Amino acid sequence: MSSYRGYTQKQIVSLIDHTLLKPEATKSDLEACIKTALEAEVVAMCIRPMDVAYSAKALAGSDVRLCTVIGFPHGTVTTHTKFQETIEAVSNGAIEVDMVMNLGLFASGEYDLVEQDIASVVKAAKNTNPNAEVKVILETCLWNKDQIIKACQLCENAGAGFVKTSTGFAASGATVEAIRTMRATVGDRLGVKASGGIRTLDALIDMAEAGASRVGASGTTAILLEFAEKSN
C-alpha cells in the first residue's frame, strides 16, 4: 500500500475535516464541498450553520460526520445565543460543533465565565443528541503558551471533546508549537484539531506528528493530489 512519511491515504483522510466556511460561498461551492467530502471519504465536513440541514440530507448514509460552527468567528455572542445556535445545529443534523471560546472574557481573566460559556454549549449539544461532540476554538495566535494551557484546562473542565487552534479568520492559524502544547495539556483525554492555513500534505502531516487528531482543511483535493504524486 502506497504511503508518504509513513501515512497511507486512508490515514490522511481519517484526519481531515473538509471545510467550507467562507461567508461568500455559493450553493455550487457547497455542492462541490459535499462531493469532495463523499468521494475522499474524509472523517468530517465542516460547514456554515445555514448549510447544515441541506448537508445532512446530502451526507445521509455516508460515514462523513457533519460539523458546523457556533459563535463564529469571534465568539462574542452571548452564551444564550450559543446555546440556541447549538440546539438548532444539532437538531438539523450536525453531530459535531466547533464553538469559538469567548476571547474577550478569556483575555480579561474571567475564566469561570469562559468555562460556563463552553459548558452551556456542551449541555445544548448533548441534550439534543447524546452522541454530539463539541470542539472549542481557542484562537491560539492570540495567546502565549501559559494561556493556551489554561484555555485547554477550561475546555476539559467544561466537558468539551476537542480543543481546536483557530477559526481561520484571525491573523494566523495553527502552528506545530501550539499543537504540541495543546496535546501535552490534554493528553489522550481530548482530541486536538489543527486549523487555519493548512494547505499542503506536509503541513497536514506536521500537525498530525505534533499531536493533532483532526486537521481542518479546505484544500482537500489538492492535498490528496499531492499524496498521489509523492507516495510510493
Secondary structure, 3 states (H helix, E strand, C coil): CCEECCEEHHHHHCCEEEEECCCCCCHHHHHHHHHHHHHHCCCEEEECHHHHHHHHHHHCCCCCEEEEEECCCCCCCCHHHHHHHHHHHHHCCCCEEEEECCHHHHHCCCHHHHHHHHHHHHHHHHHHCCCCEEEEECCHHHCCHHHHHHHHHHHHHHCCCEEECCCCCCCCCCCHHHHHHHHHHHCCCCEEEECCCCCCHHHHHHHHHHCCCEEEECCHHHHHHHHHHHCC
